[in-house]
Amino acid sequence: MSQIVGDSDLCPFPSRRTARFDPPAAYSELQATAPFQRVRLASGLPAVLVTRHEHVRRLLDDDRLSSDEGVPGYPFLYEGAFASPLKDTFMRTDGESHLRVRRMLAKEFTARRAGELRPAVRTIVDACIDAMEAGGNTTDLVSAFAFPVPSSMICRLLGVPVEDRPVFEQNTRAMIDIASTQEQVMGAMGAIMGYLDGLLTRKETEPADDLLSRLVHEQLLAGRIERPELVQIALILLVAGHETTATIIGLGVFALLEHPEQLAKLQAQPDLWPSAVEELLRHQTIVQNPVQRVATADIEIDGETIRVGEGVVMVLETANRDPRAYDQPDVLDISRNPRNHLSFSFGPHHCLGHAIARMELEEVFSRLFARLPGLRLAVPSAEVTMRPPSVGLYGVESLPVAW
């Protein structure tokens, strides 16, 4: 494979979905015939598109690919894209700079910690279901359940007063919407960061049993971290901890209602819920934007060469549907338990909160369908509103349900 030299006939990227529950068919076609395809991004930049599960997994764990937006050749996706205000945080750094923060946070996101939080999640879930039932027998599941549950949970985990949820809920969408201007992103981010800065100040004198209090007293006041970096870390945890979970809750419920045979199996065998969560994460990969990296050295992989300075975009939703990794990958099968899916990424940037997210989703889905066994769509399936293509997380915008 030759290096890109300003080709004008490169395949355009991205493509759009043609079916609600499936990734764009164009990527699946490339996966079968050209797993390393040079494309032209909407920004006008060239990049190498990677679609196979094995290749994506290997590259996500390769330290010759950088997540640093400041490295020449970084594959910004869209015209007018700009380096994120979080470009210097652990999300967008490599090596020791990245690992230092992960080590700082690791003990807060262990499987043991997830187990300790399970009763709190169950209480939050049941309270939301109680409120739904008190309001009648119909609701929009997204606004009444999918968002309040993870928002309340991340507030409890971090130590954010639940009554302050609107501060970040109202600004998160602007931060993840690829159609947002730099001014809109910066305004939304500034609003949340200003709030968090004040919250951290309060925790210096009013600590509690929460993650932010521990970071303030064990890291900030001990001189191990600077205040601006801690505010940025708090922002990342706050936004990532509720937006992604809320999205998979709404889409997962919709997918199960559209696959009644799978839901019936779960209601007959509730011990399958952990497996079902993994399958929903694999089958309904919510991240529409690819993982973006740039090569800092030549990489030889399966006879192909990614050249130093080339951008690389890896499509997780297509990798999760790779027939080389999964039998009948387009089929939703809640008994397959695909623990090696890539929905939490892989390698050094593997999602810190995966254990808590898995536990939370188990409680959410199992309690919802146990308490509301007659849950059903309140409108025809075709009328369910999906998120606009500009939003980086694929999901349902509104999900009217009845029981």
HELIX and SHEET records of a PDB file:
HELIX    1   1 ALA A   25  THR A   33  1                                   9    
HELIX    2   2 HIS A   53  LEU A   60  1                                   8    
HELIX    3   3 PHE A   90  ARG A   92  5                                   3    
HELIX    4   4 GLY A   95  LEU A  105  1                                  11    
HELIX    5   5 ALA A  106  PHE A  109  5                                   4    
HELIX    6   6 ALA A  111  ALA A  134  1                                  24    
HELIX    7   7 LEU A  141  LEU A  141  1                                   1    
HELIX    8   8 VAL A  142  ALA A  146  3                                   5    
HELIX    9   9 PRO A  148  LEU A  158  1                                  11    
HELIX   10  10 VAL A  162  ASP A  164  5                                   3    
HELIX   11  11 ARG A  165  ILE A  176  1                                  12    
HELIX   12  12 GLN A  182  THR A  205  1                                  24    
HELIX   13  13 LEU A  211  LEU A  215  1                                   5    
HELIX   14  14 VAL A  216  LEU A  220  3                                   5    
HELIX   15  15 ARG A  227  LEU A  257  1                                  31    
HELIX   16  16 PRO A  260  ALA A  268  1                                   9    
HELIX   17  17 PRO A  270  LEU A  272  5                                   3    
HELIX   18  18 TRP A  273  HIS A  283  1                                  11    
HELIX   19  19 LEU A  316  ALA A  319  1                                   4    
HELIX   20  20 GLY A  347  HIS A  349  5                                   3    
HELIX   21  21 HIS A  354  ARG A  371  1                                  18    
HELIX   22  22 SER A  381  GLU A  383  5                                   3    
SHEET    1   A 6 CYS A  11  PHE A  13  0                                        
SHEET    2   A 6 PHE A  36  LEU A  41  1                                        
SHEET    3   A 6 PRO A  46  VAL A  50 -1                                        
SHEET    4   A 6 GLY A 311  MET A 314  1                                        
SHEET    5   A 6 VAL A 291  ALA A 295 -1                                        
SHEET    6   A 6 LEU A  65  SER A  66 -1                                        
SHEET    1   B 3 THR A 138  ASP A 140  0                                        
SHEET    2   B 3 PRO A 400  ALA A 402 -1                                        
SHEET    3   B 3 ARG A 376  LEU A 377 -1                                        
SHEET    1   C 2 ILE A 299  ILE A 301  0                                        
SHEET    2   C 2 GLU A 304  ILE A 306 -1                                        
SHEET    1   D 2 THR A 385  MET A 386  0                                        
SHEET    2   D 2 VAL A 396  SER A 398 -1                                        
END                                                                             
